[in-house]
Amino acid sequence: MSGEGKLKVVINKPACCGYGVCADICPDVYKLDENGIVYVDDEIVPDGMEDLAREGADACPQAAIKVVPA
């Protein structure tokens, strides 16, 4: 049961320019720190949030976020 079927978020923080599009689309997964840089509380995408997490990652102008199998 090691995350079978689960997705995880991988962030390239140096590539993040703080546009915040990801957090606008999926605030339950993507958070912004005090400098506007994306982070997640948990790299595993919560059940039911997979599509929004992918949409938020795909919308990143810098391609700083990937959603991959856990």
PQR file of N, CA, C, O and H, with PARSE charges and radii, in Angstrom:
ATOM      1  N   MET A   1       0.819  -1.199   0.000 -0.4000 1.5000
ATOM      2  CA  MET A   1       0.000   0.000   0.000 -0.0000 2.0000
ATOM      3  C   MET A   1       0.860   1.259   0.000  0.5500 1.7000
ATOM      4  O   MET A   1       0.406   2.307   0.459 -0.5500 1.4000
ATOM      5  N   SER A   2       2.058   1.183  -0.490 -0.4000 1.5000
ATOM      6  CA  SER A   2       3.005   2.296  -0.480 -0.0000 2.0000
ATOM      7  C   SER A   2       2.664   3.348  -1.528  0.5500 1.7000
ATOM      8  O   SER A   2       3.384   3.504  -2.515 -0.5500 1.4000
ATOM      9  H   SER A   2       2.426   0.331  -0.862  0.4000 1.0000
ATOM     10  N   GLY A   3       1.574   4.062  -1.315 -0.4000 1.5000
ATOM     11  CA  GLY A   3       1.189   5.138  -2.208 -0.0000 2.0000
ATOM     12  C   GLY A   3       0.702   4.671  -3.564  0.5500 1.7000
ATOM     13  O   GLY A   3       0.745   5.430  -4.532 -0.5500 1.4000
ATOM     14  H   GLY A   3       0.990   3.935  -0.513  0.4000 1.0000
ATOM     15  N   GLU A   4       0.236   3.426  -3.649 -0.4000 1.5000
ATOM     16  CA  GLU A   4      -0.212   2.866  -4.921 -0.0000 2.0000
ATOM     17  C   GLU A   4      -1.333   3.720  -5.510  0.5500 1.7000
ATOM     18  O   GLU A   4      -2.354   3.951  -4.863 -0.5500 1.4000
ATOM     19  H   GLU A   4       0.200   2.809  -2.863  0.4000 1.0000
ATOM     20  N   GLY A   5      -1.131   4.186  -6.744 -0.4000 1.5000
ATOM     21  CA  GLY A   5      -2.116   5.023  -7.401 -0.0000 2.0000
ATOM     22  C   GLY A   5      -2.080   6.477  -6.979  0.5500 1.7000
ATOM     23  O   GLY A   5      -2.829   7.297  -7.511 -0.5500 1.4000
ATOM     24  H   GLY A   5      -0.301   3.998  -7.269  0.4000 1.0000
ATOM     25  N   LYS A   6      -1.236   6.800  -6.051 -0.4000 1.5000
ATOM     26  CA  LYS A   6      -1.135   8.174  -5.550 -0.0000 2.0000
ATOM     27  C   LYS A   6      -0.225   8.995  -6.451  0.5500 1.7000
ATOM     28  O   LYS A   6       0.588   8.461  -7.205 -0.5500 1.4000
ATOM     29  H   LYS A   6      -0.627   6.134  -5.619  0.4000 1.0000
ATOM     30  N   LEU A   7      -0.385  10.293  -6.352 -0.4000 1.5000
ATOM     31  CA  LEU A   7       0.471  11.232  -7.066 -0.0000 2.0000
ATOM     32  C   LEU A   7       1.221  12.086  -6.065  0.5500 1.7000
ATOM     33  O   LEU A   7       0.760  12.308  -4.946 -0.5500 1.4000
ATOM     34  H   LEU A   7      -1.046  10.727  -5.739  0.4000 1.0000
ATOM     35  N   LYS A   8       2.389  12.563  -6.484 -0.4000 1.5000
ATOM     36  CA  LYS A   8       3.126  13.487  -5.625 -0.0000 2.0000
ATOM     37  C   LYS A   8       3.549  14.704  -6.430  0.5500 1.7000
ATOM     38  O   LYS A   8       3.676  14.657  -7.653 -0.5500 1.4000
ATOM     39  H   LYS A   8       2.764  12.383  -7.394  0.4000 1.0000
ATOM     40  N   VAL A   9       3.760  15.779  -5.716 -0.4000 1.5000
ATOM     41  CA  VAL A   9       4.163  17.047  -6.308 -0.0000 2.0000
ATOM     42  C   VAL A   9       5.674  17.193  -6.160  0.5500 1.7000
ATOM     43  O   VAL A   9       6.230  16.990  -5.081 -0.5500 1.4000
ATOM     44  H   VAL A   9       3.657  15.817  -4.722  0.4000 1.0000
ATOM     45  N   VAL A  10       6.326  17.548  -7.268 -0.4000 1.5000
ATOM     46  CA  VAL A  10       7.758  17.833  -7.252 -0.0000 2.0000
ATOM     47  C   VAL A  10       7.920  19.285  -7.689  0.5500 1.7000
ATOM     48  O   VAL A  10       7.473  19.675  -8.767 -0.5500 1.4000
ATOM     49  H   VAL A  10       5.875  17.713  -8.144  0.4000 1.0000
ATOM     50  N   ILE A  11       8.568  20.082  -6.835 -0.4000 1.5000
ATOM     51  CA  ILE A  11       8.725  21.514  -7.096 -0.0000 2.0000
ATOM     52  C   ILE A  11      10.191  21.842  -7.338  0.5500 1.7000
ATOM     53  O   ILE A  11      11.067  21.421  -6.583 -0.5500 1.4000
ATOM     54  H   ILE A  11       8.932  19.765  -5.959  0.4000 1.0000
ATOM     55  N   ASN A  12      10.447  22.597  -8.399 -0.4000 1.5000
ATOM     56  CA  ASN A  12      11.766  23.145  -8.675 -0.0000 2.0000
ATOM     57  C   ASN A  12      11.733  24.590  -8.166  0.5500 1.7000
ATOM     58  O   ASN A  12      11.450  25.518  -8.924 -0.5500 1.4000
ATOM     59  H   ASN A  12       9.735  22.939  -9.012  0.4000 1.0000
ATOM     60  N   LYS A  13      12.027  24.767  -6.871 -0.4000 1.5000
ATOM     61  CA  LYS A  13      11.891  26.094  -6.252 -0.0000 2.0000
ATOM     62  C   LYS A  13      12.710  27.177  -6.943  0.5500 1.7000
ATOM     63  O   LYS A  13      12.214  28.293  -7.093 -0.5500 1.4000
ATOM     64  H   LYS A  13      12.257  24.013  -6.255  0.4000 1.0000
ATOM     65  N   PRO A  14      13.948  26.897  -7.374 -0.5600 1.5000
ATOM     66  CA  PRO A  14      14.696  27.961  -8.057  0.2800 2.0000
ATOM     67  C   PRO A  14      14.022  28.457  -9.345  0.5500 1.7000
ATOM     68  O   PRO A  14      14.257  29.588  -9.769 -0.5500 1.4000
ATOM     69  N   ALA A  15      13.198  27.625  -9.957 -0.4000 1.5000
ATOM     70  CA  ALA A  15      12.508  28.028 -11.184 -0.0000 2.0000
ATOM     71  C   ALA A  15      11.248  28.848 -10.907  0.5500 1.7000
ATOM     72  O   ALA A  15      10.752  29.535 -11.800 -0.5500 1.4000
ATOM     73  H   ALA A  15      13.008  26.705  -9.612  0.4000 1.0000
ATOM     74  N   CYS A  16      10.727  28.783  -9.685 -0.4000 1.5000
ATOM     75  CA  CYS A  16       9.485  29.482  -9.342 -0.0000 2.0000
ATOM     76  C   CYS A  16       9.729  30.986  -9.289  0.5500 1.7000
ATOM     77  O   CYS A  16      10.632  31.463  -8.602 -0.5500 1.4000
ATOM     78  H   CYS A  16      11.130  28.225  -8.960  0.4000 1.0000
ATOM     79  N   CYS A  17       8.906  31.718 -10.030 -0.4000 1.5000
ATOM     80  CA  CYS A  17       8.997  33.179 -10.054 -0.0000 2.0000
ATOM     81  C   CYS A  17       7.870  33.850  -9.270  0.5500 1.7000
ATOM     82  O   CYS A  17       7.764  35.077  -9.252 -0.5500 1.4000
ATOM     83  H   CYS A  17       8.173  31.331 -10.588  0.4000 1.0000
ATOM     84  N   GLY A  18       7.033  33.046  -8.626 -0.4000 1.5000
ATOM     85  CA  GLY A  18       6.005  33.600  -7.759 -0.0000 2.0000
ATOM     86  C   GLY A  18       4.779  34.134  -8.452  0.5500 1.7000
ATOM     87  O   GLY A  18       4.120  35.028  -7.921 -0.5500 1.4000
ATOM     88  H   GLY A  18       7.119  32.050  -8.640  0.4000 1.0000
ATOM     89  N   TYR A  19       4.448  33.622  -9.618 -0.4000 1.5000
ATOM     90  CA  TYR A  19       3.234  34.068 -10.299 -0.0000 2.0000
ATOM     91  C   TYR A  19       1.982  33.701  -9.514  0.5500 1.7000
ATOM     92  O   TYR A  19       1.003  34.447  -9.532 -0.5500 1.4000
ATOM     93  H   TYR A  19       4.984  32.896 -10.050  0.4000 1.0000
ATOM     94  N   GLY A  20       1.999  32.559  -8.824 -0.4000 1.5000
ATOM     95  CA  GLY A  20       0.887  32.159  -7.975 -0.0000 2.0000
ATOM     96  C   GLY A  20      -0.283  31.530  -8.706  0.5500 1.7000
ATOM     97  O   GLY A  20      -1.330  31.297  -8.103 -0.5500 1.4000
ATOM     98  H   GLY A  20       2.794  31.952  -8.809  0.4000 1.0000
ATOM     99  N   VAL A  21      -0.128  31.249  -9.990 -0.4000 1.5000
ATOM    100  CA  VAL A  21      -1.212  30.648 -10.761 -0.0000 2.0000
ATOM    101  C   VAL A  21      -1.591  29.293 -10.177  0.5500 1.7000
ATOM    102  O   VAL A  21      -2.774  28.960 -10.099 -0.5500 1.4000
ATOM    103  H   VAL A  21       0.723  31.438 -10.480  0.4000 1.0000
ATOM    104  N   CYS A  22      -0.606  28.517  -9.769 -0.4000 1.5000
ATOM    105  CA  CYS A  22      -0.865  27.194  -9.199 -0.0000 2.0000
ATOM    106  C   CYS A  22      -1.765  27.288  -7.972  0.5500 1.7000
ATOM    107  O   CYS A  22      -2.718  26.522  -7.828 -0.5500 1.4000
ATOM    108  H   CYS A  22       0.354  28.788  -9.833  0.4000 1.0000
ATOM    109  N   ALA A  23      -1.453  28.236  -7.091 -0.4000 1.5000
ATOM    110  CA  ALA A  23      -2.231  28.411  -5.863 -0.0000 2.0000
ATOM    111  C   ALA A  23      -3.617  28.969  -6.152  0.5500 1.7000
ATOM    112  O   ALA A  23      -4.565  28.676  -5.423 -0.5500 1.4000
ATOM    113  H   ALA A  23      -0.679  28.858  -7.208  0.4000 1.0000
ATOM    114  N   ASP A  24      -3.747  29.770  -7.206 -0.4000 1.5000
ATOM    115  CA  ASP A  24      -5.072  30.269  -7.600 -0.0000 2.0000
ATOM    116  C   ASP A  24      -5.956  29.115  -8.054  0.5500 1.7000
ATOM    117  O   ASP A  24      -7.147  29.075  -7.744 -0.5500 1.4000
ATOM    118  H   ASP A  24      -2.977  30.008  -7.798  0.4000 1.0000
ATOM    119  N   ILE A  25      -5.363  28.176  -8.793 -0.4000 1.5000
ATOM    120  CA  ILE A  25      -6.121  27.044  -9.334 -0.0000 2.0000
ATOM    121  C   ILE A  25      -6.389  25.979  -8.283  0.5500 1.7000
ATOM    122  O   ILE A  25      -7.484  25.421  -8.226 -0.5500 1.4000
ATOM    123  H   ILE A  25      -4.396  28.209  -9.044  0.4000 1.0000
ATOM    124  N   CYS A  26      -5.397  25.696  -7.455 -0.4000 1.5000
ATOM    125  CA  CYS A  26      -5.515  24.585  -6.489 -0.0000 2.0000
ATOM    126  C   CYS A  26      -4.924  24.971  -5.133  0.5500 1.7000
ATOM    127  O   CYS A  26      -3.868  24.466  -4.751 -0.5500 1.4000
ATOM    128  H   CYS A  26      -4.507  26.149  -7.501  0.4000 1.0000
ATOM    129  N   PRO A  27      -5.604  25.867  -4.403 -0.5600 1.5000
ATOM    130  CA  PRO A  27      -5.070  26.332  -3.118  0.2800 2.0000
ATOM    131  C   PRO A  27      -5.005  25.263  -2.032  0.5500 1.7000
ATOM    132  O   PRO A  27      -4.313  25.439  -1.028 -0.5500 1.4000
ATOM    133  N   ASP A  28      -5.720  24.157  -2.225 -0.4000 1.5000
ATOM    134  CA  ASP A  28      -5.651  23.084  -1.234 -0.0000 2.0000
ATOM    135  C   ASP A  28      -4.336  22.317  -1.319  0.5500 1.7000
ATOM    136  O   ASP A  28      -3.951  21.646  -0.362 -0.5500 1.4000
ATOM    137  H   ASP A  28      -6.282  24.014  -3.040  0.4000 1.0000
ATOM    138  N   VAL A  29      -3.652  22.407  -2.437 -0.4000 1.5000
ATOM    139  CA  VAL A  29      -2.373  21.715  -2.613 -0.0000 2.0000
ATOM    140  C   VAL A  29      -1.219  22.707  -2.604  0.5500 1.7000
ATOM    141  O   VAL A  29      -0.248  22.519  -1.872 -0.5500 1.4000
ATOM    142  H   VAL A  29      -3.964  22.953  -3.215  0.4000 1.0000
ATOM    143  N   TYR A  30      -1.313  23.758  -3.404 -0.4000 1.5000
ATOM    144  CA  TYR A  30      -0.209  24.705  -3.576 -0.0000 2.0000
ATOM    145  C   TYR A  30      -0.372  25.908  -2.665  0.5500 1.7000
ATOM    146  O   TYR A  30      -1.416  26.559  -2.648 -0.5500 1.4000
ATOM    147  H   TYR A  30      -2.103  23.911  -3.999  0.4000 1.0000
ATOM    148  N   LYS A  31       0.670  26.189  -1.915 -0.4000 1.5000
ATOM    149  CA  LYS A  31       0.719  27.338  -1.014 -0.0000 2.0000
ATOM    150  C   LYS A  31       1.852  28.245  -1.472  0.5500 1.7000
ATOM    151  O   LYS A  31       2.760  27.811  -2.180 -0.5500 1.4000
ATOM    152  H   LYS A  31       1.519  25.660  -1.929  0.4000 1.0000
ATOM    153  N   LEU A  32       1.793  29.504  -1.063 -0.4000 1.5000
ATOM    154  CA  LEU A  32       2.861  30.445  -1.367 -0.0000 2.0000
ATOM    155  C   LEU A  32       3.479  30.941  -0.075  0.5500 1.7000
ATOM    156  O   LEU A  32       2.764  31.292   0.864 -0.5500 1.4000
ATOM    157  H   LEU A  32       1.055  29.857  -0.487  0.4000 1.0000
ATOM    158  N   ASP A  33       4.817  30.972  -0.020 -0.4000 1.5000
ATOM    159  CA  ASP A  33       5.489  31.472   1.174 -0.0000 2.0000
ATOM    160  C   ASP A  33       5.485  33.004   1.161  0.5500 1.7000
ATOM    161  O   ASP A  33       4.894  33.620   0.274 -0.5500 1.4000
ATOM    162  H   ASP A  33       5.398  30.686  -0.783  0.4000 1.0000
ATOM    163  N   GLU A  34       6.138  33.607   2.138 -0.4000 1.5000
ATOM    164  CA  GLU A  34       6.128  35.069   2.280 -0.0000 2.0000
ATOM    165  C   GLU A  34       6.758  35.778   1.083  0.5500 1.7000
ATOM    166  O   GLU A  34       6.533  36.972   0.880 -0.5500 1.4000
ATOM    167  H   GLU A  34       6.618  33.108   2.859  0.4000 1.0000
ATOM    168  N   ASN A  35       7.549  35.046   0.288 -0.4000 1.5000
ATOM    169  CA  ASN A  35       8.159  35.613  -0.915 -0.0000 2.0000
ATOM    170  C   ASN A  35       7.383  35.255  -2.187  0.5500 1.7000
ATOM    171  O   ASN A  35       7.799  35.610  -3.290 -0.5500 1.4000
ATOM    172  H   ASN A  35       7.732  34.076   0.453  0.4000 1.0000
ATOM    173  N   GLY A  36       6.269  34.559  -2.033 -0.4000 1.5000
ATOM    174  CA  GLY A  36       5.459  34.176  -3.171 -0.0000 2.0000
ATOM    175  C   GLY A  36       5.923  32.912  -3.874  0.5500 1.7000
ATOM    176  O   GLY A  36       5.456  32.598  -4.969 -0.5500 1.4000
ATOM    177  H   GLY A  36       5.931  34.270  -1.137  0.4000 1.0000
ATOM    178  N   ILE A  37       6.845  32.182  -3.242 -0.4000 1.5000
ATOM    179  CA  ILE A  37       7.370  30.950  -3.833 -0.0000 2.0000
ATOM    180  C   ILE A  37       6.500  29.778  -3.394  0.5500 1.7000
ATOM    181  O   ILE A  37       6.113  29.674  -2.230 -0.5500 1.4000
ATOM    182  H   ILE A  37       7.224  32.436  -2.353  0.4000 1.0000
ATOM    183  N   VAL A  38       6.202  28.901  -4.344 -0.4000 1.5000
ATOM    184  CA  VAL A  38       5.301  27.778  -4.088 -0.0000 2.0000
ATOM    185  C   VAL A  38       5.938  26.747  -3.155  0.5500 1.7000
ATOM    186  O   VAL A  38       7.143  26.498  -3.194 -0.5500 1.4000
ATOM    187  H   VAL A  38       6.516  28.986  -5.289  0.4000 1.0000
ATOM    188  N   TYR A  39       5.084  26.159  -2.318 -0.4000 1.5000
ATOM    189  CA  TYR A  39       5.454  25.005  -1.499 -0.0000 2.0000
ATOM    190  C   TYR A  39       4.199  24.184  -1.268  0.5500 1.7000
ATOM    191  O   TYR A  39       3.092  24.642  -1.552 -0.5500 1.4000
ATOM    192  H   TYR A  39       4.106  26.362  -2.286  0.4000 1.0000
ATOM    193  N   VAL A  40       4.365  22.983  -0.759 -0.4000 1.5000
ATOM    194  CA  VAL A  40       3.233  22.133  -0.397 -0.0000 2.0000
ATOM    195  C   VAL A  40       3.418  21.671   1.034  0.5500 1.7000
ATOM    196  O   VAL A  40       4.544  21.471   1.490 -0.5500 1.4000
ATOM    197  H   VAL A  40       5.264  22.611  -0.528  0.4000 1.0000
ATOM    198  N   ASP A  41       2.313  21.502   1.740 -0.4000 1.5000
ATOM    199  CA  ASP A  41       2.380  20.972   3.104 -0.0000 2.0000
ATOM    200  C   ASP A  41       2.738  19.492   3.078  0.5500 1.7000
ATOM    201  O   ASP A  41       3.415  18.994   3.977 -0.5500 1.4000
ATOM    202  H   ASP A  41       1.398  21.665   1.370  0.4000 1.0000
ATOM    203  N   ASP A  42       2.278  18.793   2.042 -0.4000 1.5000
ATOM    204  CA  ASP A  42       2.519  17.360   1.893 -0.0000 2.0000
ATOM    205  C   ASP A  42       2.707  17.108   0.405  0.5500 1.7000
ATOM    206  O   ASP A  42       1.885  17.533  -0.407 -0.5500 1.4000
ATOM    207  H   ASP A  42       1.727  19.197   1.312  0.4000 1.0000
ATOM    208  N   GLU A  43       3.777  16.425   0.046 -0.4000 1.5000
ATOM    209  CA  GLU A  43       4.033  16.201  -1.386 -0.0000 2.0000
ATOM    210  C   GLU A  43       3.037  15.241  -2.029  0.5500 1.7000
ATOM    211  O   GLU A  43       2.905  15.213  -3.252 -0.5500 1.4000
ATOM    212  H   GLU A  43       4.445  16.080   0.705  0.4000 1.0000
ATOM    213  N   ILE A  44       2.335  14.457  -1.215 -0.4000 1.5000
ATOM    214  CA  ILE A  44       1.326  13.538  -1.751 -0.0000 2.0000
ATOM    215  C   ILE A  44       0.019  14.298  -1.994  0.5500 1.7000
ATOM    216  O   ILE A  44      -0.505  14.958  -1.097 -0.5500 1.4000
ATOM    217  H   ILE A  44       2.442  14.480  -0.221  0.4000 1.0000
ATOM    218  N   VAL A  45      -0.490  14.194  -3.208 -0.4000 1.5000
ATOM    219  CA  VAL A  45      -1.730  14.884  -3.582 -0.0000 2.0000
ATOM    220  C   VAL A  45      -2.901  14.182  -2.891  0.5500 1.7000
ATOM    221  O   VAL A  45      -3.043  12.964  -2.999 -0.5500 1.4000
ATOM    222  H   VAL A  45      -0.064  13.657  -3.937  0.4000 1.0000
ATOM    223  N   PRO A  46      -3.743  14.948  -2.179 -0.5600 1.5000
ATOM    224  CA  PRO A  46      -4.908  14.343  -1.516  0.2800 2.0000
ATOM    225  C   PRO A  46      -5.861  13.694  -2.522  0.5500 1.7000
ATOM    226  O   PRO A  46      -5.989  14.151  -3.658 -0.5500 1.4000
ATOM    227  N   ASP A  47      -6.513  12.642  -2.093 -0.4000 1.5000
ATOM    228  CA  ASP A  47      -7.511  11.974  -2.927 -0.0000 2.0000
ATOM    229  C   ASP A  47      -8.547  12.986  -3.390  0.5500 1.7000
ATOM    230  O   ASP A  47      -9.019  13.815  -2.612 -0.5500 1.4000
ATOM    231  H   ASP A  47      -6.409  12.271  -1.170  0.4000 1.0000
ATOM    232  N   GLY A  48      -8.890  12.905  -4.656 -0.4000 1.5000
ATOM    233  CA  GLY A  48      -9.891  13.789  -5.218 -0.0000 2.0000
ATOM    234  C   GLY A  48      -9.344  15.105  -5.741  0.5500 1.7000
ATOM    235  O   GLY A  48     -10.076  15.861  -6.380 -0.5500 1.4000
ATOM    236  H   GLY A  48      -8.506  12.232  -5.288  0.4000 1.0000
ATOM    237  N   MET A  49      -8.075  15.398  -5.486 -0.4000 1.5000
ATOM    238  CA  MET A  49      -7.468  16.659  -5.911 -0.0000 2.0000
ATOM    239  C   MET A  49      -6.520  16.481  -7.095  0.5500 1.7000
ATOM    240  O   MET A  49      -5.840  17.424  -7.501 -0.5500 1.4000
ATOM    241  H   MET A  49      -7.480  14.784  -4.967  0.4000 1.0000
ATOM    242  N   GLU A  50      -6.477  15.274  -7.644 -0.4000 1.5000
ATOM    243  CA  GLU A  50      -5.503  14.956  -8.689 -0.0000 2.0000
ATOM    244  C   GLU A  50      -5.630  15.864  -9.918  0.5500 1.7000
ATOM    245  O   GLU A  50      -4.635  16.397 -10.407 -0.5500 1.4000
ATOM    246  H   GLU A  50      -7.028  14.507  -7.315  0.4000 1.0000
ATOM    247  N   ASP A  51      -6.851  16.033 -10.407 -0.4000 1.5000
ATOM    248  CA  ASP A  51      -7.046  16.838 -11.620 -0.0000 2.0000
ATOM    249  C   ASP A  51      -6.666  18.298 -11.389  0.5500 1.7000
ATOM    250  O   ASP A  51      -5.999  18.904 -12.227 -0.5500 1.4000
ATOM    251  H   ASP A  51      -7.659  15.599 -10.010  0.4000 1.0000
ATOM    252  N   LEU A  52      -7.083  18.865 -10.263 -0.4000 1.5000
ATOM    253  CA  LEU A  52      -6.735  20.258  -9.966 -0.0000 2.0000
ATOM    254  C   LEU A  52      -5.242  20.419  -9.730  0.5500 1.7000
ATOM    255  O   LEU A  52      -4.659  21.427 -10.130 -0.5500 1.4000
ATOM    256  H   LEU A  52      -7.625  18.372  -9.581  0.4000 1.0000
ATOM    257  N   ALA A  53      -4.618  19.447  -9.089 -0.4000 1.5000
ATOM    258  CA  ALA A  53      -3.170  19.513  -8.859 -0.0000 2.0000
ATOM    259  C   ALA A  53      -2.429  19.509 -10.197  0.5500 1.7000
ATOM    260  O   ALA A  53      -1.483  20.273 -10.392 -0.5500 1.4000
ATOM    261  H   ALA A  53      -5.091  18.629  -8.764  0.4000 1.0000
ATOM    262  N   ARG A  54      -2.865  18.643 -11.116 -0.4000 1.5000
ATOM    263  CA  ARG A  54      -2.251  18.609 -12.456 -0.0000 2.0000
ATOM    264  C   ARG A  54      -2.490  19.925 -13.194  0.5500 1.7000
ATOM    265  O   ARG A  54      -1.584  20.460 -13.833 -0.5500 1.4000
ATOM    266  H   ARG A  54      -3.633  18.022 -10.957  0.4000 1.0000
ATOM    267  N   GLU A  55      -3.718  20.441 -13.101 -0.4000 1.5000
ATOM    268  CA  GLU A  55      -4.043  21.701 -13.778 -0.0000 2.0000
ATOM    269  C   GLU A  55      -3.176  22.843 -13.249  0.5500 1.7000
ATOM    270  O   GLU A  55      -2.664  23.653 -14.023 -0.5500 1.4000
ATOM    271  H   GLU A  55      -4.454  20.006 -12.582  0.4000 1.0000
ATOM    272  N   GLY A  56      -3.015  22.902 -11.930 -0.4000 1.5000
ATOM    273  CA  GLY A  56      -2.172  23.931 -11.332 -0.0000 2.0000
ATOM    274  C   GLY A  56      -0.723  23.820 -11.780  0.5500 1.7000
ATOM    275  O   GLY A  56      -0.077  24.827 -12.070 -0.5500 1.4000
ATOM    276  H   GLY A  56      -3.430  22.244 -11.302  0.4000 1.0000
ATOM    277  N   ALA A  57      -0.218  22.598 -11.833 -0.4000 1.5000
ATOM    278  CA  ALA A  57       1.160  22.381 -12.282 -0.0000 2.0000
ATOM    279  C   ALA A  57       1.313  22.758 -13.756  0.5500 1.7000
ATOM    280  O   ALA A  57       2.279  23.418 -14.140 -0.5500 1.4000
ATOM    281  H   ALA A  57      -0.743  21.780 -11.597  0.4000 1.0000
ATOM    282  N   ASP A  58       0.361  22.336 -14.567 -0.4000 1.5000
ATOM    283  CA  ASP A  58       0.423  22.622 -16.008 -0.0000 2.0000
ATOM    284  C   ASP A  58       0.328  24.117 -16.301  0.5500 1.7000
ATOM    285  O   ASP A  58       0.848  24.580 -17.316 -0.5500 1.4000
ATOM    286  H   ASP A  58      -0.424  21.800 -14.255  0.4000 1.0000
ATOM    287  N   ALA A  59      -0.325  24.874 -15.430 -0.4000 1.5000
ATOM    288  CA  ALA A  59      -0.511  26.310 -15.645 -0.0000 2.0000
ATOM    289  C   ALA A  59       0.710  27.139 -15.247  0.5500 1.7000
ATOM    290  O   ALA A  59       0.755  28.336 -15.530 -0.5500 1.4000
ATOM    291  H   ALA A  59      -0.747  24.499 -14.605  0.4000 1.0000
ATOM    292  N   CYS A  60       1.689  26.532 -14.603 -0.4000 1.5000
ATOM    293  CA  CYS A  60       2.879  27.273 -14.160 -0.0000 2.0000
ATOM    294  C   CYS A  60       3.652  27.803 -15.371  0.5500 1.7000
ATOM    295  O   CYS A  60       4.105  27.017 -16.203 -0.5500 1.4000
ATOM    296  H   CYS A  60       1.653  25.559 -14.373  0.4000 1.0000
ATOM    297  N   PRO A  61       3.806  29.126 -15.477 -0.5600 1.5000
ATOM    298  CA  PRO A  61       4.517  29.696 -16.621  0.2800 2.0000
ATOM    299  C   PRO A  61       5.993  29.278 -16.685  0.5500 1.7000
ATOM    300  O   PRO A  61       6.600  29.298 -17.756 -0.5500 1.4000
ATOM    301  N   GLN A  62       6.553  28.908 -15.559 -0.4000 1.5000
ATOM    302  CA  GLN A  62       7.966  28.530 -15.493 -0.0000 2.0000
ATOM    303  C   GLN A  62       8.180  27.011 -15.522  0.5500 1.7000
ATOM    304  O   GLN A  62       9.318  26.543 -15.490 -0.5500 1.4000
ATOM    305  H   GLN A  62       6.059  28.891 -14.689  0.4000 1.0000
ATOM    306  N   ALA A  63       7.091  26.250 -15.581 -0.4000 1.5000
ATOM    307  CA  ALA A  63       7.169  24.781 -15.530 -0.0000 2.0000
ATOM    308  C   ALA A  63       7.957  24.320 -14.309  0.5500 1.7000
ATOM    309  O   ALA A  63       8.769  23.400 -14.395 -0.5500 1.4000
ATOM    310  H   ALA A  63       6.167  26.630 -15.607  0.4000 1.0000
ATOM    311  N   ALA A  64       7.709  24.967 -13.169 -0.4000 1.5000
ATOM    312  CA  ALA A  64       8.435  24.686 -11.930 -0.0000 2.0000
ATOM    313  C   ALA A  64       7.808  23.549 -11.127  0.5500 1.7000
ATOM    314  O   ALA A  64       8.377  23.116 -10.124 -0.5500 1.4000
ATOM    315  H   ALA A  64       7.049  25.715 -13.099  0.4000 1.0000
ATOM    316  N   ILE A  65       6.651  23.064 -11.551 -0.4000 1.5000
ATOM    317  CA  ILE A  65       5.926  22.042 -10.802 -0.0000 2.0000
ATOM    318  C   ILE A  65       5.630  20.846 -11.695  0.5500 1.7000
ATOM    319  O   ILE A  65       5.209  20.992 -12.843 -0.5500 1.4000
ATOM    320  H   ILE A  65       6.188  23.415 -12.365  0.4000 1.0000
ATOM    321  N   LYS A  66       5.856  19.682 -11.151 -0.4000 1.5000
ATOM    322  CA  LYS A  66       5.497  18.430 -11.837 -0.0000 2.0000
ATOM    323  C   LYS A  66       4.629  17.623 -10.890  0.5500 1.7000
ATOM    324  O   LYS A  66       4.842  17.643  -9.678 -0.5500 1.4000
ATOM    325  H   LYS A  66       6.198  19.563 -10.219  0.4000 1.0000
ATOM    326  N   VAL A  67       3.652  16.914 -11.434 -0.4000 1.5000
ATOM    327  CA  VAL A  67       2.850  15.968 -10.674 -0.0000 2.0000
ATOM    328  C   VAL A  67       3.165  14.599 -11.270  0.5500 1.7000
ATOM    329  O   VAL A  67       2.921  14.345 -12.450 -0.5500 1.4000
ATOM    330  H   VAL A  67       3.478  16.898 -12.419  0.4000 1.0000
ATOM    331  N   VAL A  68       3.711  13.728 -10.430 -0.4000 1.5000
ATOM    332  CA  VAL A  68       4.214  12.433 -10.885 -0.0000 2.0000
ATOM    333  C   VAL A  68       3.658  11.315 -10.007  0.5500 1.7000
ATOM    334  O   VAL A  68       3.174  11.577  -8.906 -0.5500 1.4000
ATOM    335  H   VAL A  68       3.910  13.935  -9.472  0.4000 1.0000
ATOM    336  N   PRO A  69       3.723  10.071 -10.486 -0.5600 1.5000
ATOM    337  CA  PRO A  69       3.310   8.951  -9.628  0.2800 2.0000
ATOM    338  C   PRO A  69       4.160   8.907  -8.356  0.5500 1.7000
ATOM    339  O   PRO A  69       5.372   9.118  -8.395 -0.5500 1.4000
ATOM    340  N   ALA A  70       3.507   8.633  -7.244 -0.4000 1.5000
ATOM    341  CA  ALA A  70       4.219   8.567  -5.952 -0.0000 2.0000
ATOM    342  C   ALA A  70       4.964   7.254  -5.823  0.5500 1.7000
ATOM    343  O   ALA A  70       5.620   7.013  -4.810 -0.5500 1.4000
ATOM    344  H   ALA A  70       2.522   8.462  -7.213  0.4000 1.0000
TER
END
